[in-house]
Amino acid sequence: MQHIGSLNTLRQREPNTIFFSNLKKAVEAITAELLVNNWPLKVNYTAVYRGVKQRKFYSCDFDVAGTKVFRIKVVPRVLNPALPRLGIDENPIR
């Protein structure tokens, strides 16, 4: 999440980065946080999935009275890549 717009000059805040194990959990967490804080639900699984598939990211801006307040951006990242085989050959006896 990144704070944007003219309100950001009044209340400086750092962008937040949160990692999730899969897209469904990310969308559920975003939706829950938006509901708790009374923001409109502009984020849904289908929109996020399509955005990530087509553009490699999903982005949605939230505004109050026409002034942008923050942006949610979902970007896929590989957190646990496959482990290398370390150059060890298969056991010939088995």
Residue frames relative to the residue before (quaternion, step in Angstrom):
aa qw qx qy qz dx dy dz
M 1.0000 0.0000 0.0000 0.0000 0.00 0.00 0.00
Q 0.0821 -0.7889 0.6090 0.0068 3.53 -0.97 0.92
H 0.3434 -0.7206 0.5641 0.2110 3.57 -0.90 0.94
I 0.0262 -0.8113 0.5823 -0.0441 3.57 -0.81 1.04
G 0.6842 0.5213 -0.3447 0.3758 3.56 -1.30 0.02
S 0.7264 -0.4631 0.3071 0.4044 3.52 -1.36 0.10
L 0.5880 0.5751 -0.3805 0.4227 3.62 1.13 -0.46
N 0.5687 0.6072 -0.3762 0.4080 3.57 1.17 -0.49
T 0.6148 0.5414 -0.3607 0.4459 3.62 1.10 -0.51
L 0.6579 0.4997 -0.3103 0.4703 3.60 1.13 -0.57
R 0.7946 0.1220 -0.0271 0.5941 3.55 1.00 -0.85
Q 0.1806 -0.8206 0.5376 0.0701 3.56 0.10 1.33
R 0.0821 0.7849 -0.6081 0.0855 3.56 -0.85 1.03
E 0.4699 -0.6694 0.5076 0.2709 3.52 -1.12 0.74
P 0.5357 -0.5983 0.4722 0.3634 3.60 -1.14 0.52
N 0.3075 -0.7386 0.5730 0.1774 3.57 -1.15 0.67
T 0.0903 -0.7682 0.6319 0.0497 3.55 -1.05 0.83
I 0.0002 0.7899 -0.6111 0.0510 3.55 -0.79 1.08
F 0.2502 -0.7770 0.5636 0.1266 3.58 -0.95 0.89
F 0.1048 -0.7791 0.6167 0.0399 3.56 -1.07 0.84
S 0.5525 -0.6423 0.4245 0.3195 3.56 -1.15 0.61
N 0.8034 -0.0155 -0.0185 0.5949 3.60 1.17 -0.39
L 0.6924 -0.5167 0.3260 0.3838 3.54 -1.28 0.43
K 0.6259 0.5529 -0.3443 0.4290 3.58 0.97 -0.80
K 0.6685 0.4911 -0.3000 0.4711 3.59 0.92 -0.87
A 0.6260 0.5368 -0.3355 0.4554 3.58 1.04 -0.74
V 0.6818 0.4789 -0.2888 0.4716 3.58 0.86 -0.95
E 0.6365 0.5240 -0.3297 0.4600 3.61 0.99 -0.77
A 0.6633 0.4962 -0.3052 0.4698 3.60 0.95 -0.84
I 0.6477 0.5076 -0.3175 0.4713 3.59 0.96 -0.84
T 0.6591 0.5152 -0.3031 0.4565 3.58 0.90 -0.94
A 0.6587 0.5079 -0.3075 0.4622 3.59 0.91 -0.90
E 0.6724 0.4970 -0.2988 0.4600 3.59 0.92 -0.88
L 0.6354 0.5155 -0.3268 0.4731 3.59 1.02 -0.74
L 0.6552 0.5134 -0.3094 0.4598 3.60 0.96 -0.85
V 0.6579 0.5222 -0.3087 0.4463 3.58 0.89 -0.94
N 0.7690 0.3555 -0.1769 0.5010 3.58 1.02 -0.81
N 0.5139 -0.7103 0.3704 0.3069 3.59 1.27 0.49
W 0.4015 0.6705 -0.5151 0.3520 3.59 0.96 0.87
P 0.5578 -0.6042 0.4337 0.3684 3.61 -1.09 0.57
L 0.4539 -0.6884 0.4999 0.2648 3.56 -1.11 0.73
K 0.0202 0.8091 -0.5830 0.0711 3.56 0.03 1.32
V 0.6709 0.4914 -0.2759 0.4820 3.58 1.26 -0.34
N 0.1241 0.7641 -0.6286 0.0754 3.57 -0.91 0.94
Y 0.6986 -0.5116 0.3068 0.3952 3.54 -1.22 0.55
T 0.6678 0.5203 -0.3127 0.4307 3.59 0.84 -0.94
A 0.6689 0.4971 -0.3019 0.4630 3.59 0.90 -0.91
V 0.6603 0.4976 -0.3081 0.4706 3.58 0.95 -0.87
Y 0.6505 0.5248 -0.3149 0.4498 3.60 0.90 -0.92
R 0.6827 0.4827 -0.2878 0.4670 3.58 0.86 -0.95
G 0.6508 0.5212 -0.3191 0.4505 3.58 0.94 -0.85
V 0.6693 0.4877 -0.2946 0.4769 3.56 0.94 -0.89
K 0.6594 0.5113 -0.3111 0.4550 3.60 0.97 -0.81
Q 0.7503 0.4260 -0.2201 0.4550 3.59 0.85 -0.98
R 0.8300 0.2153 -0.0753 0.5090 3.58 0.86 -0.98
K 0.4688 -0.6840 0.4207 0.3679 3.60 1.32 -0.07
F 0.7701 0.1408 -0.1569 0.6021 3.61 1.26 0.35
Y 0.2083 -0.7228 0.6354 0.1746 3.56 -1.35 0.26
S 0.0193 -0.8038 0.5940 -0.0265 3.56 -0.91 0.90
C 0.0213 0.7891 -0.6124 0.0438 3.57 -1.02 0.84
D 0.2340 -0.7773 0.5722 0.1164 3.58 -0.79 1.06
F 0.1817 -0.7581 0.6181 0.1013 3.56 -1.14 0.73
D 0.0433 -0.8220 0.5676 -0.0156 3.56 -0.88 0.94
V 0.2300 -0.7165 0.6400 0.1553 3.51 -1.40 0.35
A 0.8444 -0.0758 0.0043 0.5302 3.58 -0.70 1.12
G 0.7431 -0.4311 0.2215 0.4615 3.57 0.93 0.89
T 0.6321 0.4944 -0.3379 0.4918 3.60 1.26 0.00
K 0.4012 -0.7246 0.5069 0.2387 3.57 -0.66 1.09
V 0.2182 -0.7951 0.5591 0.0878 3.54 -0.93 0.97
F 0.7930 -0.1619 0.1237 0.5742 3.60 0.81 -0.95
R 0.2793 -0.7347 0.6000 0.1489 3.52 -1.36 0.41
I 0.1977 -0.7351 0.6361 0.1259 3.54 -1.03 0.87
K 0.0211 -0.7947 0.6061 -0.0254 3.55 -0.83 1.01
V 0.1393 -0.7766 0.6125 0.0487 3.56 -0.86 1.05
V 0.0212 0.7891 -0.6086 0.0805 3.54 -0.73 1.17
P 0.3889 -0.7241 0.5062 0.2609 3.64 -0.77 0.91
R 0.0028 -0.7749 0.6318 -0.0208 3.56 -1.08 0.82
V 0.3585 -0.6898 0.5797 0.2443 3.57 -1.08 0.72
L 0.1985 -0.8174 0.5343 0.0838 3.56 -0.45 1.23
N 0.7896 0.1578 -0.0692 0.5889 3.58 1.03 -0.77
P 0.1414 -0.8165 0.5535 0.0836 3.59 0.11 1.21
A 0.6470 -0.5099 0.3886 0.4127 3.57 -1.24 0.40
L 0.4578 -0.6891 0.4919 0.2713 3.55 -0.97 0.86
P 0.4673 -0.6608 0.4943 0.3174 3.60 -0.98 0.71
R 0.5665 -0.6145 0.4321 0.3387 3.56 -1.21 0.43
L 0.4049 -0.7585 0.4329 0.2708 3.61 1.27 0.02
G 0.5904 -0.6148 0.3615 0.3778 3.62 1.18 0.35
I 0.4870 0.6528 -0.4415 0.3765 3.61 1.24 0.24
D 0.3419 -0.7493 0.5359 0.1856 3.56 -0.78 1.05
E 0.6132 -0.5482 0.4265 0.3763 3.53 -1.29 0.42
N 0.5536 -0.6084 0.4623 0.3312 3.57 -1.13 0.75
P 0.3652 -0.7712 0.4759 0.2132 3.65 -0.56 1.10
I 0.6092 0.5718 -0.3576 0.4172 3.64 1.14 -0.43
R 0.7079 0.4591 -0.2731 0.4620 3.64 0.96 -0.62
